Amino acid sequence: MLLNASGCLDALTAPQTARAFDAFVTKTVTPLPRGGNDPIRIAETDVGMLNSIGLANPGIKRFLREVLPELAQLEIPVWVSVGGFSAGEFAETCALLDSRDDVATIEVNLSCPNVDEAPESAAEIVAACRRATRLPLYAKLSPATWNVADVARAVEAAGADGLSLVNTLRGMKLDRDLRPVLGTGTGGLSGPSLKPVALAAVHACFRATALPIVGMGGVASGRDALELYAVGAGAVALGTVLFSDPSAPVRIREELSAELATRGLSSVDEACGIAHAKALPRRKHLDPTSRVSTKLLQND
């Protein structure tokens, strides 16, 4: 299963690219409209891309009224990324999404490096969201935490249905005058340099929880995708590569199929977790069309 990473694809201006995925993940939506951070917001580096967009979005009410109906015309499952500056704001947005038939999953953005963080812990935010919706919840975690597995266990206990790993890492670029290029000084680093970090995080969280995982970070080829499956991802998201190669979803699927065939594997299910020295119990795989949390089904 392939998805786009939140914020890396405008499906309404590139619908053909969006339809090449198994599900589309929206840019993060907050309760109120946000203009985002001051420019400059994007900078290329030798090892990837920095961005400091700052969660620019129209706000949840306009999103529901204008954007979501258009995304539904893509005829693929839509995952909505939600953000906020308190647990209450996250929950408010989740509650508004709960009654929508055109939302398959909510991705809870717990780790944007370009805005102030909510004061509550990741687990507290997920718990608030869980009370507000029956939709599946995927917690998007930061790789900046040394032991991301502890956070993964905490959000699992709080009601998360899955994990998105990983978000960007904070970084900086200087210009010729030795001043920060980005308007905010620092931004989120993505691209090839993030792949080793993502592999380590997915590997750790696969061992620590029973949750399905969407792996992302530096995926630019079928081999990159296969490595994320091997450490435990049940799905893979493409991010920075989409800015330079809109055909990446089709190309990477083809390359992944070739990589699997070379190793005598019939599907990504067989590849999931094979990097672990000791076999672990198989877990459920992602269903992008599911609209009801497995956590709530288990509790009913």
Phi, psi and omega per residue, in radians:
M1 nan 2.251 3.109
L2 -2.013 2.401 3.038
L3 -2.252 2.974 2.937
N4 -1.656 2.643 3.018
A5 -1.356 2.470 -3.103
S6 -0.944 2.321 3.064
G7 1.511 -0.032 -3.072
C8 -1.832 0.090 3.138
L9 -2.722 2.255 3.013
D10 -1.663 1.786 -3.039
A11 -1.155 -0.456 -3.083
L12 -1.371 -0.412 3.066
T13 -1.702 -0.282 3.118
A14 -2.346 1.075 -3.064
P15 -1.104 -0.567 -3.139
Q16 -1.127 -0.697 3.086
T17 -1.151 -0.748 -3.130
A18 -1.067 -0.704 -3.105
R19 -1.241 -0.213 3.080
A20 -1.341 -0.167 3.106
F21 -1.659 2.866 3.096
D22 -1.445 -0.348 3.045
A23 -2.768 2.657 3.120
F24 -1.904 2.284 3.115
V25 -1.809 2.176 -3.088
T26 -1.309 2.885 2.916
K27 -1.133 2.664 -3.086
T28 -1.094 2.327 3.133
V29 -1.931 2.404 3.113
T30 -2.052 2.879 -3.127
P31 -0.985 -0.780 -3.129
L32 -1.882 2.699 3.096
P33 -1.069 2.579 3.096
R34 -2.341 2.327 3.086
G35 -1.417 -0.298 -3.141
G36 1.576 -3.050 -3.081
N37 -1.399 2.866 3.091
D38 -1.170 2.569 3.044
P39 -1.227 2.781 0.063
I40 -1.376 2.473 -3.030
R41 -1.886 -0.328 -3.104
I42 -2.319 2.415 3.100
A43 -2.543 2.334 3.042
E44 -1.425 2.562 3.059
T45 -2.252 3.072 3.125
D46 -1.181 -0.354 -3.031
V47 -2.112 0.171 -3.133
G48 2.707 -2.706 -3.090
M49 -2.181 2.463 3.015
L50 -1.835 2.412 3.031
N51 -2.352 2.537 3.070
S52 -2.385 0.974 -3.078
I53 -1.164 -0.717 3.077
G54 1.435 0.556 3.089
L55 1.031 0.665 3.055
A56 -1.059 2.211 -3.136
N57 -2.892 2.844 -3.059
P58 -1.381 -0.058 -3.049
G59 1.556 2.697 -2.978
I60 -1.126 -0.646 -3.074
K61 -1.171 -0.793 3.111
R62 -1.206 -0.628 3.095
F63 -1.022 -0.815 -3.128
L64 -1.170 -0.616 -3.062
R65 -1.380 -0.671 -2.979
E66 -2.000 -0.715 -2.988
V67 -1.505 -0.859 -3.039
L68 -1.052 -0.718 3.088
P69 -1.042 -0.603 3.107
E70 -1.246 -0.675 3.106
L71 -1.118 -0.567 3.137
A72 -1.078 -0.446 -3.137
Q73 -1.254 -0.217 3.058
L74 -1.173 -0.405 3.131
E75 1.079 0.609 2.933
I76 -2.270 2.735 -3.136
P77 -1.015 2.456 3.132
V78 -1.927 2.182 3.005
W79 -1.787 2.257 -3.131
V80 -1.808 2.143 3.070
S81 -1.481 2.245 -3.118
V82 -2.066 2.544 3.112
G83 -2.378 3.047 3.134
G84 3.090 3.104 -3.092
F85 -2.066 0.214 3.015
S86 -2.846 2.840 3.111
A87 -1.066 -0.610 3.128
G88 -1.104 -0.675 3.120
E89 -1.180 -0.737 3.075
F90 -1.021 -0.835 -3.089
A91 -1.131 -0.656 3.124
E92 -1.033 -0.786 3.137
T93 -1.173 -0.729 3.120
C94 -1.070 -0.685 3.138
A95 -1.109 -0.671 3.125
L96 -1.211 -0.515 3.124
L97 -1.414 -0.362 -2.967
D98 -1.031 -0.624 -3.060
S99 -1.553 0.028 -3.073
R100 -1.499 2.250 3.092
D101 -1.371 -0.240 -3.078
D102 -1.701 0.279 3.070
V103 -2.079 2.148 -3.124
A104 -1.580 -0.678 -3.020
T105 -2.652 2.648 3.027
I106 -1.940 2.229 3.019
E107 -1.772 2.093 -3.077
V108 -1.596 1.900 -3.078
N109 -1.400 1.668 -3.072
L110 -1.690 0.159 -2.872
S111 -2.587 0.507 3.109
C112 -1.230 2.151 -3.084
P113 -1.450 0.003 -3.000
N114 -1.852 0.073 3.111
V115 -2.412 2.896 3.075
D116 -1.133 2.497 -3.127
E117 -1.491 2.682 3.007
A118 -1.141 2.599 -3.109
P119 -1.249 -0.403 -3.119
E120 -1.358 2.806 3.098
S121 -1.290 2.881 3.098
A122 -1.003 -0.726 -3.128
A123 -1.133 -0.680 3.129
E124 -1.150 -0.673 3.119
I125 -1.172 -0.790 3.122
V126 -1.082 -0.712 3.120
A127 -1.067 -0.714 3.115
A128 -1.140 -0.726 3.100
C129 -1.137 -0.692 -3.137
R130 -1.055 -0.670 3.125
R131 -1.218 -0.377 -3.022
A132 -1.644 -0.246 -3.046
T133 -2.630 2.661 3.004
R134 -1.704 -0.057 3.137
L135 -1.208 2.643 3.060
P136 -1.023 2.434 -3.131
L137 -2.056 2.184 3.037
Y138 -1.967 2.179 -3.119
A139 -1.581 2.102 3.107
K140 -1.628 2.010 -2.961
L141 -1.845 2.715 3.109
S142 -1.481 2.449 3.048
P143 -1.452 -0.027 -3.077
A144 -1.300 -0.359 3.087
T145 -1.282 2.253 -3.063
W146 -1.045 -0.785 3.130
N147 -1.944 1.400 -3.107
V148 -1.138 -0.394 3.123
A149 -1.096 -0.612 3.099
D150 -1.096 -0.730 3.110
V151 -1.151 -0.693 3.127
A152 -1.070 -0.768 3.105
R153 -1.096 -0.660 -3.111
A154 -1.177 -0.747 -3.134
V155 -1.286 -0.502 3.034
E156 -1.087 -0.809 3.126
A157 -1.126 -0.483 -3.114
A158 -1.438 -0.148 3.056
G159 2.079 0.139 3.102
A160 -1.163 2.531 3.098
D161 -1.674 -0.261 -3.115
G162 -2.968 3.053 -3.114
L163 -2.182 2.498 2.949
S164 -1.976 2.073 -3.017
L165 -2.353 2.081 0.163
V166 -2.321 2.967 2.979
N167 -1.473 -3.108 -3.104
T168 -1.297 2.876 3.042
L169 -1.839 2.521 3.136
R170 -1.191 2.315 3.137
G171 -2.591 3.073 -3.087
M172 -2.537 2.631 3.001
K173 -2.292 2.448 3.117
L174 -1.863 2.595 3.081
D175 -1.550 -2.984 -3.096
R176 -1.103 -0.491 3.135
D177 -1.556 0.195 3.104
L178 1.102 0.669 3.046
R179 -2.062 2.615 -3.140
P180 -1.016 2.374 3.135
V181 -1.284 -0.754 -3.095
L182 -1.280 2.566 3.141
G183 -1.079 -0.514 3.127
T184 -1.660 0.051 -3.125
G185 1.527 -1.005 -3.139
T186 -2.064 2.860 3.102
G187 -2.701 -3.101 -3.127
G188 -1.537 2.189 -3.131
L189 -1.561 2.209 3.087
S190 -2.305 3.091 -3.135
G191 1.817 -2.862 -3.005
P192 -0.937 -0.637 -3.092
S193 -1.148 -0.303 -3.090
L194 -1.492 -0.270 -3.034
K195 -1.081 -0.796 3.116
P196 -1.056 -0.595 3.114
V197 -1.180 -0.759 3.134
A198 -1.119 -0.729 3.127
L199 -1.038 -0.760 -3.126
A200 -1.150 -0.705 -3.115
A201 -1.190 -0.776 3.131
V202 -1.120 -0.746 3.120
H203 -1.011 -0.804 -3.110
A204 -1.170 -0.747 -3.073
C205 -1.307 -0.504 3.052
F206 -1.095 -0.678 3.133
R207 -1.330 -0.451 -3.003
A208 -1.600 -0.412 -3.058
T209 -2.346 3.005 3.052
A210 -1.810 0.194 -3.050
L211 -1.401 2.519 2.973
P212 -1.174 2.612 -3.013
I213 -2.226 2.319 2.916
V214 -1.681 2.023 -3.131
G215 -1.656 2.422 3.130
M216 -2.717 2.696 3.141
G217 2.311 1.748 3.064
G218 1.331 0.331 -3.136
V219 -1.388 2.040 -3.141
A220 -2.318 0.010 -3.106
S221 -2.669 2.946 3.073
G222 -1.095 -0.614 3.097
R223 -1.103 -0.739 3.107
D224 -1.035 -0.782 3.133
A225 -1.095 -0.769 -3.135
L226 -1.042 -0.688 -3.140
E227 -1.100 -0.674 3.105
L228 -1.182 -0.692 3.042
Y229 -1.072 -0.717 -3.074
A230 -1.091 -0.602 -3.140
V231 -1.507 -0.069 3.001
G232 2.309 -0.024 3.110
A233 -1.218 2.481 3.040
G234 -1.720 -0.169 3.083
A235 -2.693 2.822 -3.105
V236 -2.300 2.448 3.100
A237 -1.983 2.480 3.108
L238 -1.791 2.394 -3.106
G239 -2.177 -1.693 -3.020
T240 -0.985 -0.582 -3.119
V241 -1.022 -0.474 -3.100
L242 -1.176 -0.408 3.137
F243 -1.222 -0.510 -3.109
S244 -1.850 -0.327 -3.054
D245 -2.500 1.519 3.129
P246 -1.082 -0.336 3.131
S247 -1.521 0.092 -3.062
A248 -0.961 -0.699 -3.125
P249 -1.018 -0.784 -3.140
V250 -1.182 -0.808 -3.121
R251 -1.074 -0.796 -3.076
I252 -1.195 -0.615 3.039
R253 -1.029 -0.797 -3.123
E254 -1.120 -0.770 3.136
E255 -1.140 -0.663 3.127
L256 -1.131 -0.745 3.110
S257 -1.041 -0.713 3.125
A258 -1.159 -0.703 3.115
E259 -1.095 -0.731 3.131
L260 -1.126 -0.786 -3.112
A261 -1.090 -0.671 3.140
T262 -1.052 -0.552 -3.104
R263 -1.716 0.129 3.103
G264 1.252 0.433 3.127
L265 -1.767 2.373 -3.065
S266 -1.550 -0.329 -3.101
S267 -2.783 2.932 3.093
V268 -1.194 -0.410 3.079
D269 -1.034 -0.670 3.129
E270 -1.246 -0.457 -3.141
A271 -1.434 -0.404 -3.032
C272 -1.053 2.024 3.050
G273 1.511 0.079 -3.045
I274 -1.241 -0.214 3.111
A275 -1.326 -0.201 -3.128
H276 -1.421 2.264 -3.077
A277 -1.082 -0.625 -3.120
K278 -1.924 2.277 -3.113
A279 -1.085 2.391 3.095
L280 -1.992 2.755 3.135
P281 -1.015 2.429 3.087
R282 -1.218 2.496 3.128
R283 -2.057 2.962 -3.122
K284 -1.110 2.600 3.101
H285 -1.754 2.896 -3.056
L286 -1.196 2.435 2.980
D287 -2.080 1.756 -3.044
P288 -1.148 -0.231 -3.124
T289 -1.636 -0.204 -3.108
S290 -1.154 2.399 -3.112
R291 -2.112 0.071 -3.137
V292 -2.158 2.294 -3.122
S293 -1.048 2.301 3.058
T294 -1.152 -0.476 3.104
K295 -1.093 -0.770 -3.122
L296 -1.245 -0.611 3.086
L297 -1.092 -0.673 -3.140
Q298 -1.195 -0.485 -3.091
N299 -1.600 -0.213 -3.113
D300 -1.230 nan nan
